[in-house]
Amino acid sequence: MSAEIEYTTISGISGPLLFIDGVRGVGYGDIVEIRDSSGQIRTGQTLEVDEQRAVVQVYEGTSGLSVHGTRAVFVGKPMEIPVDRDMLGRVFDGLGRPIDGAPQVITDRVMNVNGMPINPWAREYPRDFIQTGISAIDGMNTLIRGQKLPIFSGSGMPHNRIAAQIARQAKILTAGEEFTVIFAAMGVNFDVARFFIDSLEESGVLTHSAMFLSLADSPSIERLVTPRIALTLAEYLAFEEGMHVLVILTDITNYCEALRELSSSRGEIPSRKGYPGYLYSDLATLYERAGRLKGCGGSITQIPILTMPSDDISHPVPDLTGYITEGQIVLERQLFNKGIYPPIAGLPSLSRLMKDGIGEGRTRQDHGHVAAQLFASYAKVKRIRELAAIVGEEELSELDKIYLKFGAAFEDVFLRQAYDEDRSIEQTLEIGWRVLSLLPGEELYRLTRDELQRYYLA
């Protein structure tokens, strides 16, 4: 069998790739053990096989390898990792190896990191509310259990702080159900990784979470396997242990850069901005691992975080992500420059599953109408601000000036909150009513008469 044959027929090395001639009986995705001239072992995965050779990507990189003196053994199976509930409370590197000083988890349960295809008929529609404690998300772009809701950010924006705050504060309101957070970071600096570890440790969340960190100085090719390892553990906890799992992936743009590097090394024809033409389908293999299964008590909810180069939302990474996921949380540069945290844009942000997870029995009966009215009123504020920039604020009508006061209150009271401020959905809705009450009642046409009588602060 090929798994017992040691190959020394290395014909070339290009970037993270090894080219091995004369292989037999090797399958796509098979794991390869690579031994260099000093005896050190690295791990790789088969990317391409034909009658003459195999192309192998080396997770630890090819630095120090040479054509002569390098040996390879094909294991004969795809990459698998051990999974167990005891992995909660632990910190691992991008390949799933412990970096917290504790030993590797001992378990006889191993799973393929590529996941198993889910029959669409077996999926259950996401409907249950996850409270993040952030008003801009809970009130207007609600996160639903089993949803994939990305955060679109830009360079220098506080997406890492928002991710850490969500990881600390996220909870389900149904008593008796286990909830955990799996955090995977790709290509982050050490200080960013340290920030996440400290943040989760100080809040006590790390004791029932797991972290996978592929640092910036790790081989870039490692970033391709990190989210898959994190999602494999999430699938085990959700579908075999019955837990509700929130998976936070940052930064997806770094993942796509590694994919572009790999594609370039393989000599593939580039598509938009040099990314491979299969970027969409590759991202889908990550995002579509979120969801719920019929007859299974657990769920996987995803929050992928990606930075948009030059704040360009039409860049291939956010553009394709938007087609696969159910909405997006967009961070706005203008709000950030005003010093508003979190700078979550009021209009471009959207949760497509929100309507099915809120309302009476889930959050509150008036939730949907309050969110719709906040969106509509803030959209009018944006138009009035554009007009004021042309004609001057003194030329505006009295009603327009009231809308400007509402806009300022919406940003300073509803959107703005402290990094350690954990608002309940009740608090979020009460703040929403407080700012809406700055407008005349006749302008609140998306709210019912009963709701106005009960909550409107005349």
C-alpha positions as CSV (number, residue, x, y, z in Angstrom):
1,M,0.0,0.0,0.0
2,S,1.1,3.6,-0.6
3,A,0.8,4.3,3.1
4,E,3.8,2.0,3.7
5,I,6.0,3.4,0.9
6,E,8.6,6.1,1.6
7,Y,9.1,8.4,-1.4
8,T,12.4,10.2,-2.0
9,T,11.4,11.3,-5.5
10,I,11.0,15.0,-4.7
11,S,11.1,16.8,-8.0
12,G,10.5,20.3,-6.9
13,I,9.6,22.8,-4.2
14,S,7.5,25.9,-4.8
15,G,6.3,28.1,-2.0
16,P,4.4,25.7,0.4
17,L,4.2,23.0,-2.2
18,L,6.2,19.7,-2.7
19,F,6.1,17.9,-6.0
20,I,6.6,14.1,-5.7
21,D,7.1,11.9,-8.7
22,G,6.1,8.3,-9.2
23,V,3.4,8.0,-6.5
24,R,0.8,5.2,-6.6
25,G,-2.5,4.6,-4.9
26,V,-2.7,8.1,-3.4
27,G,-6.0,10.0,-3.1
28,Y,-6.9,13.6,-3.0
29,G,-6.8,15.0,0.5
30,D,-4.6,12.3,1.9
31,I,-2.2,13.3,4.7
32,V,1.5,13.1,4.1
33,E,4.3,12.9,6.7
34,I,7.4,14.7,5.4
35,R,10.8,14.1,7.0
36,D,13.6,16.5,6.3
37,S,17.4,15.7,6.3
38,S,17.6,16.4,10.1
39,G,14.8,13.9,10.9
40,Q,12.2,16.6,11.7
41,I,8.6,15.6,10.7
42,R,6.2,18.0,9.0
43,T,2.6,17.4,7.9
44,G,1.2,17.9,4.5
45,Q,-1.9,17.3,2.5
46,T,-2.3,16.0,-1.1
47,L,-3.8,18.7,-3.3
48,E,-3.4,17.1,-6.7
49,V,-2.7,13.6,-8.1
50,D,-2.0,12.5,-11.7
51,E,-0.2,9.6,-13.3
52,Q,3.2,11.2,-13.0
53,R,3.2,13.0,-9.6
54,A,1.4,14.3,-6.5
55,V,1.3,17.9,-5.4
56,V,1.5,18.3,-1.6
57,Q,0.9,21.4,0.5
58,V,3.1,21.5,3.7
59,Y,1.3,23.1,6.7
60,E,4.5,24.0,8.5
61,G,6.0,25.5,5.3
62,T,8.9,24.3,3.1
63,S,11.6,26.4,4.6
64,G,14.7,24.3,5.1
65,L,13.5,21.5,2.9
66,S,15.6,20.4,-0.1
67,V,14.9,18.2,-3.1
68,H,17.7,15.8,-1.9
69,G,17.3,14.4,1.6
70,T,13.5,14.9,2.0
71,R,11.4,11.8,2.3
72,A,7.6,11.5,2.2
73,V,5.1,8.9,3.4
74,F,1.5,9.0,2.4
75,V,-0.7,8.1,5.4
76,G,-3.6,7.0,3.2
77,K,-6.4,9.0,4.9
78,P,-7.5,12.6,5.2
79,M,-6.5,14.9,8.0
80,E,-8.2,14.0,11.3
81,I,-8.1,15.4,14.8
82,P,-9.0,14.0,18.1
83,V,-12.1,15.7,19.6
84,D,-13.5,15.6,23.1
85,R,-15.4,17.8,25.5
86,D,-12.2,18.1,27.5
87,M,-10.8,20.4,24.7
88,L,-13.0,23.2,26.2
89,G,-10.9,25.5,28.4
90,R,-7.9,24.9,26.2
91,V,-5.7,27.0,23.8
92,F,-4.3,25.3,20.6
93,D,-2.2,26.4,17.7
94,G,-3.5,26.5,14.1
95,L,-3.0,22.8,13.6
96,G,-4.8,21.8,16.8
97,R,-1.7,21.2,19.0
98,P,-1.8,22.5,22.6
99,I,0.0,25.7,23.3
100,D,-1.3,26.3,26.9
101,G,1.3,24.1,28.6
102,A,-1.2,21.2,29.2
103,P,-0.9,17.8,27.4
104,Q,-2.8,16.8,24.3
105,V,-6.3,15.6,25.1
106,I,-6.5,11.8,25.1
107,T,-9.5,10.4,23.3
108,D,-10.4,7.6,20.9
109,R,-12.8,9.9,18.9
110,V,-11.2,11.4,15.8
111,M,-13.0,13.3,13.0
112,N,-12.2,14.4,9.5
113,V,-11.4,18.1,9.5
114,N,-13.1,18.6,6.2
115,G,-16.5,17.8,7.8
116,M,-19.3,15.6,6.4
117,P,-21.8,16.9,3.8
118,I,-25.1,17.7,5.4
119,N,-28.3,16.6,3.6
120,P,-30.3,19.8,3.1
121,W,-33.4,17.9,4.1
122,A,-31.9,17.1,7.5
123,R,-31.4,20.8,8.3
124,E,-33.7,22.6,10.7
125,Y,-34.6,26.2,10.0
126,P,-32.8,28.6,12.5
127,R,-35.3,30.4,14.8
128,D,-33.9,30.9,18.3
129,F,-32.4,34.2,19.5
130,I,-28.8,34.6,20.7
131,Q,-28.3,37.6,22.9
132,T,-24.9,39.3,22.4
133,G,-25.5,42.2,24.8
134,I,-24.7,44.7,22.0
135,S,-27.8,46.8,21.1
136,A,-26.9,47.4,17.5
137,I,-26.9,43.6,16.9
138,D,-29.6,42.4,19.3
139,G,-32.0,45.3,18.5
140,M,-31.6,45.7,14.7
141,N,-29.5,42.8,13.3
142,T,-30.4,39.9,15.6
143,L,-28.2,36.8,15.7
144,I,-30.2,33.6,15.4
145,R,-29.1,30.2,16.6
146,G,-27.7,28.3,13.6
147,Q,-27.1,31.4,11.5
148,K,-23.9,32.6,9.8
149,L,-23.7,36.3,10.3
150,P,-20.3,37.9,9.3
151,I,-18.8,41.2,10.5
152,F,-17.4,43.4,7.7
153,S,-14.7,45.6,9.0
154,G,-11.8,47.8,7.8
155,S,-8.2,48.3,8.7
156,G,-7.8,49.8,12.2
157,M,-11.5,49.2,13.2
158,P,-12.3,47.6,16.5
159,H,-13.6,44.3,15.1
160,N,-11.3,42.3,17.5
161,R,-12.8,44.1,20.5
162,I,-16.3,43.4,19.2
163,A,-15.5,39.8,18.6
164,A,-14.1,39.5,22.2
165,Q,-17.2,41.2,23.6
166,I,-19.5,38.9,21.7
167,A,-17.5,35.9,22.9
168,R,-17.7,37.1,26.5
169,Q,-21.4,38.1,26.5
170,A,-23.2,35.8,24.1
171,K,-25.8,33.7,25.7
172,I,-29.0,31.8,24.9
173,L,-32.0,32.7,27.1
174,T,-33.4,29.2,27.3
175,A,-32.5,27.7,30.7
176,G,-30.8,24.3,30.9
177,E,-29.1,24.3,27.5
178,E,-25.3,24.2,27.2
179,F,-23.7,27.0,25.3
180,T,-20.0,27.4,24.3
181,V,-17.7,29.5,22.1
182,I,-15.1,28.2,19.7
183,F,-12.6,30.9,18.6
184,A,-10.3,30.6,15.6
185,A,-7.8,33.3,14.6
186,M,-5.9,33.2,11.4
187,G,-2.8,35.3,10.7
188,V,-3.2,37.5,13.8
189,N,-0.4,39.2,15.6
190,F,0.7,37.9,19.0
191,D,-0.6,41.0,20.8
192,V,-4.1,40.4,19.3
193,A,-3.9,36.7,20.3
194,R,-2.9,37.7,23.8
195,F,-5.8,40.2,24.0
196,F,-8.3,37.4,23.1
197,I,-6.8,35.0,25.6
198,D,-6.7,37.6,28.4
199,S,-10.2,38.8,27.6
200,L,-11.8,35.4,27.8
201,E,-9.7,34.4,30.9
202,E,-10.7,37.5,32.9
203,S,-14.4,37.0,32.2
204,G,-14.2,33.2,33.0
205,V,-15.5,32.3,29.5
206,L,-12.3,30.5,28.6
207,T,-13.2,27.7,31.0
208,H,-16.0,26.6,28.6
209,S,-14.5,27.7,25.3
210,A,-11.7,26.5,23.0
211,M,-9.3,28.7,21.1
212,F,-7.3,27.9,17.9
213,L,-4.6,30.5,17.1
214,S,-2.6,30.6,13.9
215,L,-0.3,33.6,14.5
216,A,1.1,35.9,11.8
217,D,4.6,34.3,12.1
218,S,3.2,30.8,11.4
219,P,3.3,29.5,7.8
220,S,0.5,31.1,5.9
221,I,-0.6,27.8,4.6
222,E,-1.6,26.8,8.2
223,R,-4.4,29.3,8.0
224,L,-6.2,27.1,5.6
225,V,-6.7,24.3,8.1
226,T,-7.3,26.3,11.3
227,P,-11.0,27.2,10.7
228,R,-11.6,23.6,9.6
229,I,-10.2,22.2,12.8
230,A,-12.2,24.7,14.9
231,L,-15.4,23.7,13.0
232,T,-14.7,20.0,13.4
233,L,-14.6,20.4,17.2
234,A,-17.8,22.5,16.9
235,E,-19.5,19.8,14.9
236,Y,-18.6,17.2,17.6
237,L,-19.9,19.3,20.4
238,A,-23.1,20.3,18.6
239,F,-24.2,17.1,16.9
240,E,-22.8,14.5,19.3
241,E,-22.8,16.3,22.6
242,G,-25.9,18.4,22.0
243,M,-24.3,21.8,22.8
244,H,-25.1,25.1,21.2
245,V,-21.8,26.4,19.8
246,L,-20.9,29.9,18.6
247,V,-17.9,29.8,16.3
248,I,-16.0,33.1,15.7
249,L,-13.5,33.1,12.8
250,T,-11.1,36.0,12.3
251,D,-9.7,37.1,9.9
252,I,-11.3,35.4,6.9
253,T,-9.4,37.8,4.6
254,N,-6.1,36.3,5.9
255,Y,-7.5,32.9,5.1
256,C,-8.3,34.0,1.5
257,E,-4.8,35.6,1.2
258,A,-3.3,32.2,2.0
259,L,-5.6,30.5,-0.5
260,R,-4.4,33.0,-3.1
261,E,-0.8,32.3,-2.3
262,L,-1.4,28.5,-2.6
263,S,-3.2,29.1,-6.0
264,S,-0.4,31.1,-7.3
265,S,2.2,28.5,-6.3
266,R,0.2,25.9,-8.2
267,G,0.2,28.1,-11.3
268,E,-3.5,28.4,-11.5
269,I,-5.2,31.0,-13.6
270,P,-6.2,33.9,-11.3
271,S,-9.7,35.4,-11.1
272,R,-10.7,38.7,-9.5
273,K,-7.8,40.5,-7.9
274,G,-5.7,37.4,-8.2
275,Y,-7.9,35.1,-6.1
276,P,-8.6,31.6,-7.4
277,G,-11.8,31.1,-9.4
278,Y,-13.0,28.6,-6.7
279,L,-12.9,31.1,-3.9
280,Y,-16.7,31.1,-3.6
281,S,-17.0,27.3,-3.3
282,D,-14.0,27.2,-0.9
283,L,-15.6,29.8,1.4
284,A,-18.9,27.9,1.2
285,T,-17.1,24.8,2.6
286,L,-16.5,26.8,5.8
287,Y,-19.7,28.8,6.1
288,E,-22.1,25.9,5.3
289,R,-20.9,24.0,8.3
290,A,-23.2,26.2,10.4
291,G,-26.7,25.2,11.1
292,R,-29.1,22.9,13.0
293,L,-30.0,19.3,12.3
294,K,-33.5,17.8,12.8
295,G,-33.6,15.6,15.8
296,C,-30.4,17.0,17.2
297,G,-30.4,19.3,20.2
298,G,-27.2,21.2,19.3
299,S,-26.4,23.9,16.8
300,I,-23.5,25.8,15.2
301,T,-23.7,29.5,14.8
302,Q,-21.0,31.3,12.9
303,I,-19.6,34.9,13.1
304,P,-16.9,35.2,10.5
305,I,-14.9,38.4,10.7
306,L,-13.2,39.9,7.6
307,T,-11.4,43.1,6.9
308,M,-12.2,44.9,3.7
309,P,-9.1,46.3,1.9
310,S,-9.7,50.1,1.6
311,D,-13.1,49.6,3.2
312,D,-14.3,48.2,-0.2
313,I,-17.4,46.2,0.3
314,S,-17.3,45.1,-3.3
315,H,-13.9,43.4,-2.8
316,P,-14.1,39.7,-3.7
317,V,-13.9,38.4,-0.1
318,P,-16.9,40.4,1.4
319,D,-18.7,40.3,-1.9
320,L,-18.7,36.5,-2.1
321,T,-19.2,36.1,1.6
322,G,-22.4,38.1,1.4
323,Y,-23.8,35.7,-1.2
324,I,-23.3,32.7,1.1
325,T,-24.2,34.0,4.5
326,E,-27.5,35.3,5.9
327,G,-26.7,39.0,6.2
328,Q,-23.8,41.1,7.5
329,I,-22.7,43.4,10.3
330,V,-20.9,46.3,8.7
331,L,-18.6,48.6,10.7
332,E,-18.7,52.2,9.5
333,R,-15.6,54.4,9.3
334,Q,-17.6,57.6,9.9
335,L,-19.0,56.3,13.2
336,F,-15.5,55.1,14.2
337,N,-14.1,58.6,13.5
338,K,-16.7,60.0,15.8
339,G,-15.5,57.8,18.6
340,I,-18.6,55.7,18.7
341,Y,-18.1,52.1,19.9
342,P,-19.2,49.8,18.5
343,P,-19.3,51.6,15.1
344,I,-21.9,49.3,13.6
345,A,-23.5,50.9,10.6
346,G,-27.2,51.5,10.9
347,L,-28.2,50.9,7.3
348,P,-25.9,48.5,5.4
349,S,-26.1,46.0,8.3
350,L,-28.7,43.2,7.9
351,S,-29.8,40.0,9.5
352,R,-31.9,38.1,7.0
353,L,-33.1,35.5,9.6
354,M,-34.0,38.1,12.2
355,K,-37.7,38.1,11.6
356,D,-38.0,34.4,12.4
357,G,-36.2,34.6,15.7
358,I,-37.8,37.6,17.5
359,G,-41.2,38.6,18.7
360,E,-43.5,37.4,21.3
361,G,-42.2,34.3,23.1
362,R,-38.7,34.8,21.9
363,T,-37.7,38.4,22.6
364,R,-40.6,40.8,22.9
365,Q,-43.8,41.4,20.9
366,D,-42.7,44.9,19.7
367,H,-39.2,44.0,18.7
368,G,-39.7,43.7,15.0
369,H,-41.6,47.0,14.7
370,V,-39.1,48.9,16.8
371,A,-36.2,47.7,14.6
372,A,-38.1,48.6,11.4
373,Q,-38.9,52.1,12.8
374,L,-35.3,52.7,13.8
375,F,-34.1,51.7,10.4
376,A,-36.6,53.9,8.6
377,S,-36.0,56.9,10.8
378,Y,-32.3,56.7,10.7
379,A,-32.5,56.4,6.9
380,K,-34.3,59.7,6.8
381,V,-31.6,61.2,9.1
382,K,-29.0,60.3,6.5
383,R,-31.0,62.1,3.8
384,I,-31.5,65.2,5.9
385,R,-27.8,65.3,6.7
386,E,-26.9,65.2,3.0
387,L,-29.4,68.1,2.4
388,A,-28.0,70.1,5.4
389,A,-24.5,69.8,3.9
390,I,-25.7,71.5,0.8
391,V,-28.2,74.2,2.0
392,G,-27.1,74.6,5.7
393,E,-28.8,73.4,8.8
394,E,-30.6,76.7,9.3
395,E,-32.6,76.2,6.1
396,L,-34.1,72.9,7.3
397,S,-37.7,72.6,8.5
398,E,-38.4,72.2,12.2
399,L,-39.3,68.5,11.6
400,D,-36.0,68.0,9.8
401,K,-34.2,69.5,12.8
402,I,-36.0,67.1,15.1
403,Y,-34.8,64.2,13.0
404,L,-31.2,65.5,13.3
405,K,-31.6,65.4,17.1
406,F,-33.0,61.9,16.8
407,G,-30.0,60.9,14.7
408,A,-27.5,62.2,17.3
409,A,-29.4,60.4,20.1
410,F,-29.5,57.2,18.1
411,E,-25.8,57.2,17.6
412,D,-24.8,58.4,21.1
413,V,-27.4,56.5,23.2
414,F,-28.5,53.4,21.2
415,L,-25.4,52.5,19.2
416,R,-22.8,53.7,21.7
417,Q,-22.1,51.5,24.6
418,A,-19.1,50.5,26.7
419,Y,-16.9,47.6,25.9
420,D,-17.9,45.8,29.1
421,E,-21.6,46.8,28.9
422,D,-23.8,43.8,28.6
423,R,-27.4,45.0,27.7
424,S,-30.3,42.6,27.9
425,I,-32.8,42.6,25.1
426,E,-35.3,44.4,27.3
427,Q,-32.7,47.2,28.0
428,T,-32.0,47.5,24.2
429,L,-35.7,47.9,23.4
430,E,-36.3,50.4,26.1
431,I,-33.3,52.5,24.8
432,G,-34.8,52.2,21.3
433,W,-38.1,53.5,22.5
434,R,-36.4,56.4,24.4
435,V,-34.7,57.7,21.2
436,L,-37.8,57.1,19.1
437,S,-39.8,59.2,21.5
438,L,-37.8,62.2,20.4
439,L,-39.9,62.1,17.2
440,P,-43.5,63.1,16.9
441,G,-45.9,60.2,17.3
442,E,-47.3,60.6,13.8
443,E,-43.9,60.0,12.3
444,L,-43.7,56.5,13.9
445,Y,-45.8,54.8,11.2
446,R,-44.2,51.4,11.6
447,L,-45.4,51.0,15.2
448,T,-48.9,50.0,16.1
449,R,-51.3,52.1,18.1
450,D,-51.2,49.7,21.1
451,E,-47.4,49.8,21.1
452,L,-47.3,53.6,21.0
453,Q,-49.8,53.8,23.9
454,R,-47.7,51.4,26.0
455,Y,-44.1,52.4,25.2
456,Y,-44.1,55.9,23.7
457,L,-42.7,58.5,26.1
458,A,-44.7,61.6,25.2
